[in-house]
């Protein structure tokens, strides 16, 4: 879609195609758009992956055992403070 839009915007005039898209400004736009689109596609694939956080990448504070221990500590603190 981006390429077609770019072609229509920069290479198309009222009477059809105007010369080639070898003008410096058009070349810059085309070369940068490929990199940007590729990067966006890669980021979207990464965000939509099934495994969001690998177990090895988790911090110790985020693991189940630590969460349960923190919950027990909170209960103990509440019982001692009341």
C-alpha atoms as a printed R data frame, in Angstrom:
   type eleno elety resid chain resno      x       y       z
1  ATOM     1    CA   UNK     A     1  0.000   0.000   0.000
2  ATOM     2    CA   UNK     A     2  2.779   2.428   0.877
3  ATOM     3    CA   UNK     A     3  4.586   1.858  -2.390
4  ATOM     4    CA   UNK     A     4  1.430   2.423  -4.442
5  ATOM     5    CA   UNK     A     5  0.659   5.580  -2.482
6  ATOM     6    CA   UNK     A     6  4.202   6.818  -2.950
7  ATOM     7    CA   UNK     A     7  4.055   6.144  -6.686
8  ATOM     8    CA   UNK     A     8  0.764   7.998  -7.030
9  ATOM     9    CA   UNK     A     9  1.960  10.935  -4.957
10 ATOM    10    CA   UNK     A    10  5.414  11.474  -6.457
11 ATOM    11    CA   UNK     A    11  5.340   9.927  -9.950
12 ATOM    12    CA   UNK     A    12  1.830  10.590 -11.121
13 ATOM    13    CA   UNK     A    13  0.487  13.808 -12.520
14 ATOM    14    CA   UNK     A    14 -2.729  14.940 -14.218
15 ATOM    15    CA   UNK     A    15 -1.573  13.486 -17.534
16 ATOM    16    CA   UNK     A    16 -0.231  10.198 -16.139
17 ATOM    17    CA   UNK     A    17  3.237   9.203 -15.052
18 ATOM    18    CA   UNK     A    18  5.690  12.086 -14.907
19 ATOM    19    CA   UNK     A    19  9.226  10.966 -15.723
20 ATOM    20    CA   UNK     A    20 10.801   8.393 -13.422
21 ATOM    21    CA   UNK     A    21 11.167   8.469  -9.690
22 ATOM    22    CA   UNK     A    22 14.886   9.055  -9.912
23 ATOM    23    CA   UNK     A    23 14.690  12.551  -8.509
24 ATOM    24    CA   UNK     A    24 16.804  12.843  -5.343
25 ATOM    25    CA   UNK     A    25 13.801  13.573  -3.131
26 ATOM    26    CA   UNK     A    26 11.847  10.609  -4.496
27 ATOM    27    CA   UNK     A    27 14.824   8.271  -4.102
28 ATOM    28    CA   UNK     A    28 15.253   9.339  -0.473
29 ATOM    29    CA   UNK     A    29 11.599   8.717   0.243
30 ATOM    30    CA   UNK     A    30 11.592   5.269  -1.397
31 ATOM    31    CA   UNK     A    31 14.801   4.091   0.246
32 ATOM    32    CA   UNK     A    32 13.725   5.245   3.710
33 ATOM    33    CA   UNK     A    33 10.204   3.828   3.426
34 ATOM    34    CA   UNK     A    34 11.504   0.289   2.865
35 ATOM    35    CA   UNK     A    35 13.582   0.406   6.041
36 ATOM    36    CA   UNK     A    36 10.755   1.898   8.094
37 ATOM    37    CA   UNK     A    37  8.188  -0.624   6.822
38 ATOM    38    CA   UNK     A    38 10.541  -3.534   7.487
39 ATOM    39    CA   UNK     A    39 11.214  -2.317  11.008
40 ATOM    40    CA   UNK     A    40  7.508  -1.862  11.737
41 ATOM    41    CA   UNK     A    41  6.733  -5.339  10.441
42 ATOM    42    CA   UNK     A    42  9.458  -6.827  12.641
43 ATOM    43    CA   UNK     A    43  8.178  -4.945  15.703
44 ATOM    44    CA   UNK     A    44  4.596  -6.091  15.081
45 ATOM    45    CA   UNK     A    45  5.695  -9.707  14.770
46 ATOM    46    CA   UNK     A    46  7.646  -9.410  18.009
47 ATOM    47    CA   UNK     A    47  4.701  -7.850  19.855
48 ATOM    48    CA   UNK     A    48  2.234 -10.463  18.613
49 ATOM    49    CA   UNK     A    49  4.377 -13.481  19.436
50 ATOM    50    CA   UNK     A    50  2.790 -16.147  21.605
51 ATOM    51    CA   UNK     A    51  5.600 -16.227  24.143
52 ATOM    52    CA   UNK     A    52  5.672 -12.718  25.552
53 ATOM    53    CA   UNK     A    53  8.305 -13.225  28.254
54 ATOM    54    CA   UNK     A    54 10.780 -16.070  28.287
55 ATOM    55    CA   UNK     A    55 11.277 -17.718  31.683
56 ATOM    56    CA   UNK     A    56 14.994 -16.962  31.557
57 ATOM    57    CA   UNK     A    57 14.302 -13.282  30.961
58 ATOM    58    CA   UNK     A    58 12.083 -12.892  34.034
59 ATOM    59    CA   UNK     A    59 13.486 -11.053  36.998
60 ATOM    60    CA   UNK     A    60 13.451 -12.941  40.309
61 ATOM    61    CA   UNK     A    61 10.813 -10.562  41.693
62 ATOM    62    CA   UNK     A    62  8.405 -11.603  38.908
63 ATOM    63    CA   UNK     A    63  8.536 -15.372  39.497
64 ATOM    64    CA   UNK     A    64  5.681 -17.236  41.217
65 ATOM    65    CA   UNK     A    65  7.656 -18.272  44.293
66 ATOM    66    CA   UNK     A    66  8.680 -14.698  45.050
67 ATOM    67    CA   UNK     A    67  5.130 -13.411  44.495
68 ATOM    68    CA   UNK     A    68  3.727 -16.002  46.934
69 ATOM    69    CA   UNK     A    69  6.405 -15.168  49.505
70 ATOM    70    CA   UNK     A    70  5.565 -11.463  49.196
71 ATOM    71    CA   UNK     A    71  1.871 -12.216  49.723
72 ATOM    72    CA   UNK     A    72  2.688 -14.185  52.896
73 ATOM    73    CA   UNK     A    73  4.860 -11.324  54.138
74 ATOM    74    CA   UNK     A    74  2.007  -8.860  53.619
75 ATOM    75    CA   UNK     A    75 -0.358 -11.085  55.607
76 ATOM    76    CA   UNK     A    76  2.194 -11.375  58.431
77 ATOM    77    CA   UNK     A    77  2.721  -7.612  58.525
78 ATOM    78    CA   UNK     A    78 -1.040  -6.980  58.631
79 ATOM    79    CA   UNK     A    79 -1.559  -9.480  61.431
80 ATOM    80    CA   UNK     A    80  1.273  -7.985  63.493
81 ATOM    81    CA   UNK     A    81  0.146  -4.401  62.956
82 ATOM    82    CA   UNK     A    82 -3.460  -4.995  64.079
